[in-house]
Amino acid sequence: MKGLIDTVNDVSKLSKEIGMNHDFHMEEKVLPPSRDCPLEKVWGSEQKATPPLTFFPGQILLSLLLPRQNRLRSEIEEGLDMNLFKQEAEHGALDVPHLSKYILNMMTLLCAPVRDEAVQKLENITDPVRLLRGIFQVLGLMKMDMVSYTMQSLQPQLQEHSIQYERAKFQELLNKQPSLLDHTTKWLTRAAADLSTPPPSCPDTPDSSSVVCPSPSEAANSPEPLSPKMVLSQGFLNLLLWDPEDEEFPETLLMDRAQLQELEAQLHQLTILASVLLVASSFSGSVLFGSPQFVDKLKRITKALMEEFKSRPEEEAMLTVSEQVSQEIHRSLENMGLAALSSDNTASLIGELQNITKKENCVHSVIDQRIHLFLKCCLVLGVQRSLLDLPGGLTLIEAELAELGQKFVNLTHHNQQVFGPYYTEILKTLIPPAQALETELGSL
C-alpha cells in the first residue's frame, strides 16, 4: 500500500487538474523582479517603486505570438531592438514616450478582449514611471492569459496523458500485488447491495406537503435492474458518506480521497445552508423570501457564520447563526412594513435553527437525502438536466449545487476513464450475465 501512496504522490497533479477542469486558468500574477533590465535605469530616484521586471518588453511581446505570426515577429524584433535601447539608455537618450506608445500599440493588437480596458487606461497615463510600471503589470497579465490559452488548447492531450499514466502506474503495482483491488471489489459489492435494498422513506418536514421529487430525480432513484452505471454511481455516492475510520477505502480512488473529503465538507455546509433557508422561509413567509436581495443577504450571513464550524463545535456555532438569522428576518419584516414575528414564533425559529446540525433533525435529514439524490441525478443525467427540476428545498442554493455537482461529475468521470477496465471486470462478477448483456457492460 505504501508503494501505491508513493505513486499517487508522484503523479503529475497539474495535468490531471487541467484535464478534469474545463475552466482551468492560471492565476493572475505580475512578473517577478530582475536586476539586469536596462530600462530600470530610466526610473531614476523612483527605482524602489518600479514594477517587477523579468524580460525586456519586446521579449514578452514575442512570447505572446503564435508560431504562424512570423511577419509580426519580425516587426517587433525590428521595432524593439534591445541592443539599441540599451545603448540609448546608457547615454540617457532613450525616448521613453515613443517606446511606450509603440509597446501600447502592440499590446492593443495582441491582448485578449478582457484586457482591452486595462490597455486603454494606460494610454491616458502621462507620468513615464507610472506608465512603464503599468505596462509591465498588464504584460504580466497578458502572459498569464497566453499560458491559460495554451493549457486549455492542450487539455485533451494532457487529459489523455494523465489517464494513461495513472492506469499504467496502477497496473505496475497490480502486477506486483494482485490483491490490490480487494477494497475496490468490496466497495462495488456494497454499492450493488445498496441498490438491491429499497430506499428508506423520507421523514416529514415543515413543507413536505409542497415538495415532490421531480421526474428526473425519480428516474434516477427508481428501482430498476442493476447496471454498471447505476452501481458505479451508487458507489461514488457512498464515498461522500465514508467513515474516516474505515481503512478499506477503494484503491482506485486513493488519489482522489482528499478531493472527495473536500466535496463531502462542501455538501455538509450546503445541507446546513439549505436547511437554514427552509426553516427561515417557513416562519417569515413568501413575501420576504420572494425578495432575491433578502435571500442573498441571508445566505451571505449564514455562510460567513458557518466558517466558525472550523474552530467551534457546530451546535455552539449554530446558536450565533440562529440569532443572526432571526435578527435579519425581524429587521427585514420591519423594513418592508410587514408584521413582526411574535415572541413565541421567534423562540421557535431560534430553537429549530439551533437543532439543524443534528443528523436526526428531520429538516437536516431530508435536505441531506435530496442533495445526495441531486448528485445521483448528476451522475446519471448530467448536471444541467438535473438542475431543471430540483427537489423542494434546494432551489435557493441552485448555484452552489451546480458547482458541487460539476466538481463531483468531473472527478468521477476522470476516475472511470482511468479505472474503467478494472471496474468492468469486477462488475461482471456482480451483475448476472443476461443483465450485463442487456445493459451493455462494455460501455464502461
N, C-alpha and C positions, 0 to 999 in steps of 0.2 A: 504493500500500500504506500509505503514511503516513496518508492520509485514513481508511482502514479502522481503523487502530490508534487514531487520534484519536476516531473514532466509538465504538470499543469502550470507551475511557476515559470517554466521555460518557454511556454507557447507565446507567440507574438500577440500581445493583447491589443496592440494598435490595429493590426489587420483585421482582427475579429470585431473590434468596435466599429470600424469603418464598414465592414461587411454587413453587420447587423443593423446599423443606424443609418437610415436613408437620409437623415437630416444632419449628418456629420459635418462639422466645420471646425476650423482652427480658431482658438480664442484670439481676440484682438490684442496684439501686443506691439509696442513700439520697438524698433530695432535696438539691440544692445549697444553700449558705447564702444568706441575705439579711439585710440590716441593718435593714430597716424594719418588722419584725413587732413589734407591741406586746407580745406575750407574752414577748419576750426580757427585758422588764423584771422579770418575776417571778423570774428566776433569781438576781438579786442578785449576790453575790460569786462565784457558780458560773457566771457568764456565759461565761467562756472555755471551759467544758466543756459548753456547750449543744449540743444536736443541730442539724444543718444545717436551716435553715428556708427555704422559698420562699413558701408560701402559709399563710394562716390555716387552721386545721384544717377549718373549715366549707367553705372553697373546695375543699379536697382531697376532702372527702366528697361535695360536689356533683359534682365531676368524675368520681366513680365511678358515678354514676347513669346508667341508661339513659334515653333520651328519653321513654319512656312512663311513667316513675315520677314523675309530677307531684305527687301527694299527698305523697310522701316528700320531694320537693324543697322544697315549701312548709314542711313541718315542720322541716326542717333550717335553712332560712333564718330561720324564726321563732325556733327554739331556740338558734341560734348567731348572734346579731346582732352583727356585728363592731364597729359604731359604739358599741353599748352596752358591749361588753367593753373597747373602747379607753378609754372614759371611766372605767370602773371600775378599769382598770389604772393610769391616770394618777393616780387618787386613792387607790390602794392598797387598793381594796375588791373586787378580783377574787376570786371564790370558786373557786379552782383545783380543789379536790376535787369540787365539784358539776360544774364544766365537764368535768373529766376523766372522771367517771362517765357523763355524757351522751354524750361522744365515744366512750367504750368501748362503750356500748350500740349506738351506730350502727355502729361498726366490726364488732361481732359480727354485726349484721344484714347488712352489705354485703360482708364479706370472703369470699374463696374458702375452701373446706374446708381447703386446705393451710395457711391462716393461722390457723385456729381455735386451735391450741395457743399460738401467739405472743400472740394477744389475751388468752387466759386467763391467761397468765403476767403480763401487765400488770396484771390485776385484783388480783394479790397484792402489788404494789409499793406501799408506803406513803409513801416519800420522794417529795415532789412534783417535785423536779428530775429524779430518775431516771425517774419515771413519765411526765412530759411528753416527756422525751428519747426514751423507748421508744415513746411514741405516734407521734411523728413518724417514727421509724425504720420502724415497721410500716406506717404510712400510705404511706411511700415505696414499700414492697414491694407494697402493695395497688394503688398507682398503676401499677407495672410489670405487675402481673397484668392490669389492665384494658387496658393498651396491648397486651399479648400477645394477649389475647382479641380485641381489635378487629382486630389484624393477621391473626389466624387466620381470623376471620369474613370478612375481605376477601380472603383468599387466592385464591379463584377469579378475582375481578376483577383483582387485581394480576398474577396469572399470565398472564391473557389480555392485559392491557396490555403486559406485558413481551414476550410473543410477537409481538404486532402491531407494537410499537415497533422491536424488533430487525429484524424482517423488512422493515419499511418503510425503515429506515435502510440496510440492506444493498441493497435494491432501488435506492435512490437512487444508491449507489456503483456498482452493476452497470450502471445506465444510462449512467454516465459512463465506465466501464471494463469493456467486455464480456468481457475476458479474466480477470475476477476469479474465475471458477470453475475455472480451469485446474488448480490444485493439488488442488482438491476432486475433479475428474474423475480425475486420476491416482491419488489416494488410493483411490477406489472401484474403479477398474480393477485396482489391485493387490490389493484385497480379493477381487474376483471371481476373479482368477488364483490366489490362495491357496486358495480353496475348490475349485478345479478340480484342485489338486495333492494327492495322498494325504498325510495327515499322517505324520510320522516315528514309528517305533515307540519306545516308552518303554524306556530302559535299565533294567537290573535294579537293585533296591535291596535293602537288608538284609531287608525284609519284603515284597518284591514278590510272593512266593508267596501271601501272605494278603490281597493287595489286588486288588480288581476294581473297575472303573468301574461305578457304578450305572446303572440303566436310564435315568433322566432324562438323565444325562450322555451316555450312549451315544446317546440320541435326539438330543441337541443337537449331537453331534460326528459322527454317522453321515453318510456320503456321500448326498446327495440332490440333486435338480435345484436349480439356482440360483433363489433367490427374493430379492426386495428386502430382506426382513427378515434373511435369512442374510448377505447381502452387507454390509448396514449393520452387523450385529453383528460380523462379522469385521473390518470397517473400524475400528470403535470399539476392538476388542481390540488392533489393530495400533498404535493411538495410545499404548498403555501400553508399547510396545516402541520408541517413536520415537527415532531417533538425534538427539541435541541439535544436531548439526552439519548436519542436513538442514533446509534453509531452505524446502523446499517443503511446509510444513505447510498442511493444508486451510484455506482462507479462512473456511469456515463454522464453524470451531472455534477460531479465534484468540482469541475472547473467553474460551474455556474452557481455554486452554492451561495457565495457571498451576494451575488446579484439577486438570487431568489429570496434571501433574507431581507434585502432592501425592499423588494416588492411586497413581501409579507408585512413589513413595517408600514409601508405606504397604504396597503389595503386596510390595516388596522386603524390607521388615522382617518381614512375615508369612511370607515364604518362608524366611528365616533362622530365625525363631522355630519354625515347624513342623518344619524340618529338625533343629534342636537337640533338640526334644522326641522326634522319631522316632529319632534316633541314641541319645539317652539311654535311651529305653524298650527299645531292643534290647539294651542292656547291663545294665539294672537289673531287668528282669523285670516281669511283670504285677502282682505283689503291690504293689510300690511305686507303680506308675502307676495302680493301682486306687484310690489314695487321692486324692480331689479336693483335699485340703489340700496335699499334696505337689506335685501338678501346678500348682496356683495359685501356690505359692511359687516353683517353678522358673520359671514364666512371668514372675513379677514380677522375679526376679533377672535373667533374660535380657533383658527389656525395658529395665530400668534400665541394664544394661551396654551395650546397643545404642545408647544415647544418645551413647556415646563415638565412634560412627561419624562424628559431625559434626565432630570435632576430631582424630581419629586415623585412619590407614589401617585399613580393615576387617580385613585379615588380622592386623594387630598387635593390634587391639582384641579379636579373637576368641581370642587367647591368654588374656586375662583371663576371657572368657566360659567357655572350656573348663575353666580351673582352678576357677572358682567353681562351675560345674555339677558337676564331678567331686567337689568337696568336699561339696556339698549331698547328692549321691547317697550318698557314703560315710557322712555323718552320719545320714541318714535310715535307711539299711540298719541301722546300728548301733542306732539308737533303736528300731527295730521288731524287733530281735533276729534279723535275717537275716544271712546270710553276707556279709562284705565282699568287694568286688572284689579280685581278685588284682592284683599289681603289673603283670603283663602286660596284663590287661584294662583297668586304669586308664590305662596308657600308650596302649593302642589307642583308648580312649574319647577321651582328650585329643587324640590325633592326628587322629581323624575329625572332631571338633568344630572343630578349627582349620582344616580344609580346606573347611568348609561354604560359605564365602563365594565360593569359586572356582566360576565358572559351569560349568566342565567337571565339577565334582563330581557324581556320579551322584544322590545324595540331593537336592542343590540343584536339579538339572535336572528330576527327576521332580516334586518339590513345586511348582516353578515352573509346570510344564505343567499340573498338576492345579488350581492356583489359577486359572490362565487358563481352564481348562475350566469351573471353577465359575462364573466371571464370565460366560462364554458362556452357561451354563445360565440364569443370572440374566436375561440379556437376552432369551432365547428363552422361558423358562418362568416367570420371576419368582423373587424371592429366596426366599420361604417354601417353595415347591415344591423349589427347588434344595437347600435345607438338609435335606430329608427323607432324602436318600441322598448323603452327602458321600463323595468319593473317599477311599480309605485314606490315612492320614497327616494328614488335615485335621480330624478330629473334635475334637481338643484345642484348636483355635482357632476353633471354631464361632461364638462371639460376635463375635470380631474379623472373621471373614469376612462375617457378616451385616451389620455396619456398613459394611465396604468395598463389599459388593455393593449395598447400598441407595444409597450415595452415587453409585456408578457408574451405576446404573439411573436415578436422578433426573437426573443430568447428561445422559445420552444421550437420555432421554425428552424433556426440555425442548428439547434441540438438534433432535430430529426434528420436534417441533411447530413450531419456528421455520422450519427449512430443509427440511421435508418436500417442498414443491412443487419445489424445486430438485433434491433427490435423485431424485425421481420422473422428471424429465426426463432426468437423466444415466443412470439405471438402465435407461431404455428403450433406450438405445444399447448396453448391456452384456448384456442378457438377451434371448434370442430371443423374437420376438413371441408365438409359441404358448405358450412357457413363461411369459412375463409375464402372459398372459391367465389361464393356469391358476393362477398364484399370486396373482392379484388385485393387480396392481401399484398400482392406485388406492387400496388400503387405506392407503398411506402418508399 
